[in-house]
């Protein structure tokens, strides 16, 4: 397959790498190692345990695609509000270096695709992640193509609101798609600060495949959408046990990366 060159876009505070999907990125090795680490998230269950549910519209699973057919799902992502209505947020280690076609299936459960299947076309990561896999920059935004009628995904699923500089300690809902399961897991628990730039979420049931799952605060009970303050990732690519998950605490760098994604999508 022909190598597609990386296109560098810069903001005043962040340089972002934009990868046209279906092409290997320079970070392929680090992306592979991150996915291997994600697959070995094993450990004892804590007192608080997540529960399986049928999902919510703005959160879904990332799938491999072969010859137009969905393969296995490997990570989680969510629709984040944007002016064009076409952006997802997930962990950078979920998409860095991945080749071939990737699709997002919002609300996926038990083989059902209630809100359609959406193709990922571009991925935006911070240069700090691309250069050395910085655990404080394990965040990616992804553009998805409109459907055959020209409808953007946000018009179908609704979207989470991007939340920057949010304090730890808030009641937070985390949703993730375990790779070996056919439905997502959800848990509500308060986060704690983990160092100056990370959040910790202690709840069981988040093994490999849940990386990229959103940390949501102020969730609307009617729509299931909320404010996304992080995604499973960062330290230990989100945690090496299913009972403790980590996230980059969204701040100014994530805001600048989002602005780059909006401008380029």
C-alpha positions as CSV (number, residue, x, y, z in Angstrom):
1,X,0.0,0.0,0.0
2,X,1.3,3.5,-0.9
3,X,2.6,5.4,2.1
4,X,0.6,8.6,2.6
5,X,2.8,11.4,4.1
6,X,1.8,12.9,7.4
7,X,0.4,16.4,7.3
8,X,1.5,18.6,10.2
9,X,-0.8,21.3,11.5
10,X,0.2,23.7,14.2
11,X,-1.7,25.9,16.6
12,X,-0.2,28.4,19.0
13,X,0.2,25.7,21.7
14,X,0.2,22.4,20.1
15,X,1.4,20.7,16.9
16,X,-1.0,18.0,15.7
17,X,-0.4,15.0,13.5
18,X,-3.2,14.3,11.0
19,X,-3.2,10.8,9.5
20,X,-5.3,9.9,6.5
21,X,-6.8,6.6,7.5
22,X,-5.7,3.4,5.8
23,X,-2.0,4.4,5.9
24,X,0.7,3.5,8.5
25,X,1.9,6.3,10.7
26,X,5.5,6.8,11.9
27,X,4.2,5.8,15.4
28,X,3.2,2.3,14.2
29,X,5.6,0.6,16.7
30,X,4.4,2.5,19.7
31,X,0.8,2.0,18.6
32,X,1.3,-1.7,18.4
33,X,2.9,-1.8,21.9
34,X,0.1,0.3,23.3
35,X,-2.5,-2.1,22.0
36,X,-0.6,-5.1,23.4
37,X,-0.5,-3.4,26.8
38,X,-4.2,-2.7,26.5
39,X,-4.9,-6.4,25.9
40,X,-3.2,-7.5,29.1
41,X,-5.3,-5.4,31.6
42,X,-5.8,-8.1,34.1
43,X,-6.3,-8.0,37.9
44,X,-8.6,-8.6,40.8
45,X,-12.1,-7.0,40.9
46,X,-12.7,-4.1,43.3
47,X,-15.7,-3.6,45.6
48,X,-17.4,-1.3,43.1
49,X,-18.1,-3.1,39.8
50,X,-19.4,-1.8,36.5
51,X,-22.6,-3.2,35.0
52,X,-23.4,-4.3,31.5
53,X,-26.1,-2.2,29.7
54,X,-27.5,-1.7,26.2
55,X,-25.5,1.5,25.6
56,X,-26.0,5.1,24.8
57,X,-26.2,6.8,21.4
58,X,-23.1,9.0,21.6
59,X,-20.7,6.3,22.8
60,X,-19.7,3.3,20.7
61,X,-17.1,0.8,19.7
62,X,-14.2,1.1,17.2
63,X,-14.1,-1.8,14.8
64,X,-11.7,-3.1,12.2
65,X,-13.3,-3.4,8.7
66,X,-12.4,-5.9,6.0
67,X,-14.0,-6.0,2.5
68,X,-16.9,-3.8,3.9
69,X,-17.6,-6.2,6.8
70,X,-17.2,-5.3,10.5
71,X,-14.5,-7.4,12.2
72,X,-13.7,-7.2,15.9
73,X,-14.0,-4.1,18.1
74,X,-10.9,-3.0,19.8
75,X,-11.5,0.3,21.6
76,X,-14.1,2.8,22.6
77,X,-14.9,6.3,21.4
78,X,-17.6,9.0,21.8
79,X,-19.1,11.7,19.6
80,X,-17.9,15.1,20.8
81,X,-19.8,18.3,19.8
82,X,-18.1,20.2,17.0
83,X,-19.2,22.9,14.5
84,X,-19.3,20.3,11.7
85,X,-20.8,17.5,13.8
86,X,-18.3,15.0,12.7
87,X,-15.7,14.4,15.5
88,X,-15.0,11.6,17.9
89,X,-12.7,11.6,20.9
90,X,-10.8,8.5,22.0
91,X,-7.3,7.5,23.3
92,X,-4.4,8.2,21.0
93,X,-3.0,4.7,21.6
94,X,-6.2,3.2,20.1
95,X,-5.5,4.7,16.7
96,X,-1.8,5.5,16.4
97,X,-0.1,3.4,13.9
98,X,-3.2,1.4,13.0
99,X,-3.6,0.5,9.3
100,X,-6.6,-0.4,7.3
101,X,-10.2,0.8,7.6
102,X,-11.7,1.6,11.0
103,X,-15.4,2.1,11.7
104,X,-17.2,3.6,14.6
105,X,-20.5,2.0,15.7
106,X,-22.4,4.2,18.2
107,X,-24.7,2.4,20.6
108,X,-23.4,-1.0,19.6
109,X,-24.7,-3.9,21.6
110,X,-25.3,-7.6,20.9
111,X,-24.6,-7.3,17.2
112,X,-27.0,-4.4,16.8
113,X,-25.9,-1.1,15.0
114,X,-28.8,1.1,16.0
115,X,-27.3,4.4,14.8
116,X,-25.4,3.1,11.8
117,X,-21.8,2.4,10.9
118,X,-19.5,5.4,10.4
119,X,-16.1,5.4,8.6
120,X,-13.1,7.1,10.3
121,X,-11.3,9.3,7.7
122,X,-8.7,11.3,9.7
123,X,-7.1,11.1,13.1
124,X,-5.6,14.0,15.0
125,X,-3.0,13.5,17.8
126,X,-0.6,15.8,19.6
127,X,3.0,15.9,18.5
128,X,4.1,15.1,22.0
129,X,2.2,11.7,21.7
130,X,3.6,11.0,18.3
131,X,7.2,11.8,19.2
132,X,7.5,9.7,22.3
133,X,4.1,8.4,23.5
134,X,3.7,11.0,26.2
135,X,1.2,9.6,28.8
136,X,-0.1,13.2,29.3
137,X,-1.1,13.4,25.6
138,X,-2.8,10.1,25.1
139,X,-5.9,11.7,23.4
140,X,-7.0,11.6,19.8
141,X,-9.8,13.3,17.9
142,X,-11.1,11.5,14.8
143,X,-13.2,12.7,11.9
144,X,-15.9,10.4,10.5
145,X,-17.5,10.7,7.1
146,X,-21.2,11.6,6.7
147,X,-23.6,8.8,5.7
148,X,-24.8,8.3,2.2
149,X,-27.5,11.0,2.6
150,X,-24.9,13.5,3.7
151,X,-26.0,13.5,7.3
152,X,-23.3,14.1,10.0
153,X,-23.0,11.7,12.9
154,X,-23.9,14.3,15.6
155,X,-27.3,14.9,14.0
156,X,-28.0,11.2,14.5
157,X,-26.5,10.5,17.9
158,X,-26.2,13.8,19.7
159,X,-22.8,14.5,21.3
160,X,-20.8,15.0,24.5
161,X,-19.6,18.5,25.4
162,X,-15.9,18.9,25.6
163,X,-14.9,19.8,29.2
164,X,-11.6,21.4,29.9
165,X,-9.8,22.1,33.2
166,X,-12.4,20.2,35.2
167,X,-11.6,19.3,38.9
168,X,-11.1,15.8,40.1
169,X,-13.6,14.5,42.6
170,X,-16.7,14.9,40.5
171,X,-19.2,12.1,40.1
172,X,-18.2,10.6,36.8
173,X,-19.7,8.0,34.5
174,X,-17.3,5.9,32.5
175,X,-18.5,3.8,29.5
176,X,-16.3,1.2,27.8
177,X,-16.6,-1.7,25.4
178,X,-14.6,-4.8,26.6
179,X,-13.1,-6.4,23.6
180,X,-14.4,-9.9,24.6
181,X,-18.0,-8.7,25.3
182,X,-20.9,-7.8,23.0
183,X,-22.2,-4.9,25.1
184,X,-20.7,-2.0,27.0
185,X,-20.1,-1.6,30.7
186,X,-21.0,1.5,32.7
187,X,-20.1,2.7,36.2
188,X,-20.6,5.9,38.2
189,X,-17.9,6.8,40.7
190,X,-16.0,9.8,41.8
191,X,-12.6,10.4,40.3
192,X,-9.4,11.2,42.2
193,X,-6.4,13.2,41.0
194,X,-3.4,11.1,39.9
195,X,-0.5,13.4,39.7
196,X,-0.8,16.9,38.2
197,X,-2.2,15.8,34.8
198,X,-4.2,12.5,35.3
199,X,-7.5,11.3,36.7
200,X,-8.0,7.9,38.4
201,X,-11.3,6.0,38.3
202,X,-11.7,3.0,40.6
203,X,-14.4,0.6,39.4
204,X,-14.2,-2.9,38.1
205,X,-15.1,-4.3,34.7
206,X,-12.9,-2.3,32.4
207,X,-10.5,-4.7,30.6
208,X,-8.9,-4.4,27.2
209,X,-11.1,-2.8,24.6
210,X,-12.4,-0.1,27.0
211,X,-9.6,2.2,26.2
212,X,-10.9,5.5,24.8
213,X,-14.1,5.3,26.9
214,X,-15.3,8.7,28.0
215,X,-15.2,10.1,31.5
216,X,-18.5,11.9,31.7
217,X,-19.8,14.4,34.3
218,X,-23.2,16.1,34.5
219,X,-24.9,13.4,32.5
220,X,-28.3,14.2,31.2
221,X,-30.6,11.3,32.3
222,X,-32.8,11.8,29.3
223,X,-30.2,11.8,26.6
224,X,-27.3,10.0,28.3
225,X,-24.9,12.7,27.1
226,X,-22.7,14.8,29.4
227,X,-19.4,16.7,29.6
228,X,-16.4,14.6,28.6
229,X,-13.4,15.4,30.9
230,X,-11.2,12.5,29.8
231,X,-10.9,9.1,28.1
232,X,-9.5,5.8,29.4
233,X,-5.8,6.1,28.5
234,X,-2.7,8.0,29.7
235,X,-0.9,6.3,32.5
236,X,-0.3,2.6,31.7
237,X,-2.4,3.2,28.5
238,X,-5.4,3.6,30.9
239,X,-4.4,1.0,33.5
240,X,-3.1,-2.6,33.6
241,X,-6.0,-3.9,35.7
242,X,-9.7,-3.8,34.9
243,X,-10.3,-2.3,38.4
244,X,-8.4,0.9,38.1
245,X,-8.6,3.2,35.0
246,X,-6.7,6.4,34.2
247,X,-7.2,9.3,31.9
248,X,-5.4,12.5,30.9
249,X,-7.2,15.4,32.6
250,X,-8.4,17.4,29.7
251,X,-6.7,20.8,29.7
252,X,-5.3,23.4,27.4
253,X,-3.3,21.0,25.2
254,X,-6.5,19.0,24.5
255,X,-8.4,22.2,23.8
256,X,-5.7,23.2,21.2
257,X,-5.8,19.7,19.6
258,X,-9.6,20.0,19.4
259,X,-9.3,23.4,17.7
260,X,-6.9,21.8,15.2
261,X,-9.3,19.0,14.4
262,X,-12.2,21.4,14.0
263,X,-10.2,23.5,11.6
264,X,-9.1,20.6,9.5
265,X,-12.2,18.5,9.4
